[in-house]
Amino acid sequence: MWQDVNDRYLLLILRECWTVCIS
């Protein structure tokens, strides 16, 4: 359960970092 939440949060952070890097 916790792992799933952690993975989702990690994905969200990664996506934001990716967008910032591209900009």
C-alpha positions in Angstrom: 0.0 0.0 0.0 2.6 2.5 1.0 4.8 1.5 -1.9 2.0 2.3 -4.3 1.6 5.8 -2.8 5.3 6.4 -2.9 5.6 5.4 -6.5 2.8 7.7 -7.5 4.3 10.6 -5.6 7.7 9.9 -7.2 6.1 9.9 -10.6 4.5 13.2 -9.9 7.8 14.8 -8.8 9.6 13.3 -11.8 7.0 14.7 -14.2 7.4 18.2 -12.6 11.2 18.0 -12.8 10.9 16.9 -16.4 8.7 19.8 -17.3 11.0 22.3 -15.6 14.0 20.8 -17.3 12.4 21.1 -20.8 11.3 24.6 -20.2 
